[in-house]
């Protein structure tokens, strides 16, 4: 029974940590330009000439 309490507390702690990380990614703007990366892969970058 004591192990069950520890497992519940551990799962709540891990869930809160995952939620905190998700909210941090929202605030840092990770999901602002979802279409940009999908369209950027279609275009070639200009070739640089070595100096």
GUGULUM-938357 format. One record per residue (C-alpha): x, y, z; residue in one letter; chain; residue number from 1. Coordinates in steps of 0.1 Angstrom, whole numbers, m for minus. Layout:
<x: X&y: Y&z: Z&res: A&chain: A&n: NUM>
...
END
This chain:
<x: 0&y: 0&z: 0&res: X&chain: A&n: 1>
<x: 29&y: 23&z: 8&res: X&chain: A&n: 2>
<x: 44&y: 17&z: m26&res: X&chain: A&n: 3>
<x: 12&y: 27&z: m43&res: X&chain: A&n: 4>
<x: 12&y: 61&z: m25&res: X&chain: A&n: 5>
<x: 48&y: 67&z: m37&res: X&chain: A&n: 6>
<x: 39&y: 58&z: m73&res: X&chain: A&n: 7>
<x: 10&y: 81&z: m73&res: X&chain: A&n: 8>
<x: 31&y: 110&z: m60&res: X&chain: A&n: 9>
<x: 58&y: 102&z: m85&res: X&chain: A&n: 10>
<x: 33&y: 102&z: m114&res: X&chain: A&n: 11>
<x: 18&y: 135&z: m103&res: X&chain: A&n: 12>
<x: 53&y: 150&z: m101&res: X&chain: A&n: 13>
<x: 63&y: 138&z: m135&res: X&chain: A&n: 14>
<x: 30&y: 150&z: m150&res: X&chain: A&n: 15>
<x: 35&y: 185&z: m134&res: X&chain: A&n: 16>
<x: 70&y: 186&z: m148&res: X&chain: A&n: 17>
<x: 58&y: 177&z: m183&res: X&chain: A&n: 18>
<x: 31&y: 204&z: m180&res: X&chain: A&n: 19>
<x: 57&y: 229&z: m169&res: X&chain: A&n: 20>
<x: 79&y: 221&z: m198&res: X&chain: A&n: 21>
<x: 50&y: 224&z: m223&res: X&chain: A&n: 22>
<x: 40&y: 258&z: m209&res: X&chain: A&n: 23>
<x: 76&y: 269&z: m211&res: X&chain: A&n: 24>
<x: 77&y: 259&z: m248&res: X&chain: A&n: 25>
<x: 45&y: 279&z: m254&res: X&chain: A&n: 26>
<x: 59&y: 310&z: m238&res: X&chain: A&n: 27>
<x: 92&y: 308&z: m257&res: X&chain: A&n: 28>
<x: 74&y: 308&z: m290&res: X&chain: A&n: 29>
<x: 82&y: 272&z: m302&res: X&chain: A&n: 30>
<x: 48&y: 268&z: m319&res: X&chain: A&n: 31>
<x: 45&y: 303&z: m336&res: X&chain: A&n: 32>
<x: 55&y: 293&z: m372&res: X&chain: A&n: 33>
<x: 43&y: 258&z: m378&res: X&chain: A&n: 34>
<x: 40&y: 263&z: m416&res: X&chain: A&n: 35>
<x: 74&y: 279&z: m421&res: X&chain: A&n: 36>
<x: 94&y: 248&z: m415&res: X&chain: A&n: 37>
<x: 71&y: 227&z: m437&res: X&chain: A&n: 38>
<x: 75&y: 252&z: m466&res: X&chain: A&n: 39>
<x: 112&y: 260&z: m460&res: X&chain: A&n: 40>
<x: 122&y: 224&z: m468&res: X&chain: A&n: 41>
<x: 109&y: 228&z: m504&res: X&chain: A&n: 42>
<x: 133&y: 256&z: m513&res: X&chain: A&n: 43>
<x: 171&y: 252&z: m518&res: X&chain: A&n: 44>
<x: 195&y: 275&z: m500&res: X&chain: A&n: 45>
<x: 218&y: 295&z: m522&res: X&chain: A&n: 46>
<x: 251&y: 278&z: m527&res: X&chain: A&n: 47>
<x: 280&y: 297&z: m510&res: X&chain: A&n: 48>
<x: 313&y: 300&z: m527&res: X&chain: A&n: 49>
<x: 343&y: 292&z: m506&res: X&chain: A&n: 50>
<x: 365&y: 323&z: m499&res: X&chain: A&n: 51>
END
